[in-house]
Amino acid sequence: MDFIDDPKFGHTKNRLPVFLVPVIMLATVVLGIFASKIYISSVLDHHNEESGDN
């Protein structure tokens, strides 16, 4: 576990704080869900417009 806790290579400057990683991951998931809902609703609305009145 020493390798994970104290890496000896890679970036040492401008490293992302550890507490921000879950926040960014959660924000990415929420934005993905929101974007997919918008996309699905636009596709369904477009399909309804194509079908017209029955």
N, C-alpha and C positions, 0 to 999 in steps of 0.2 A: 504493500500500500504506500510505500514511501514515494514511488514514482508518481502516483496520482496526487498525493498531498503536496509534494515538493518537486515539481518538474525541473529538470536541469537544462531544458532547451526551450526555444520558442520566445514569445514576447514577454518581456519583463516590464516594459513601460506601457502605459495606457491600457492596462488589463481591466476587463470588466469586473466590477465588484460582484462577489458571489451572491449577494442578496438580490441583485437585479436579474439574475438568470431565470429564476422561476417566474418573475413578474413579466419578463419579455416573452417567455414561453406561453404563459396564460394569455397575454394580450394577442399573441399570434393566433392561438386557437380561437379566441373570441372573434377576432377580425375575420378569420377564415369561415367561421360559422355564419357570421353576419353577411359576408360577401356571397356565400353559397345560397343563403336564403333570398338575397336580392336577385341573384342569377336565376334561381328556380322560379321565383315569382314572375320575372320578366319573360322567361321561356313559356310559362303557363299562360300568361296574358297574351303573348304573341300567338300561341296556338289557338286561344279562344277567338282572337280577331280573325284568324284565317278561316276558322270553321263558319263564322257568320251566324245568321239566324237560321234556325232549323224549322 
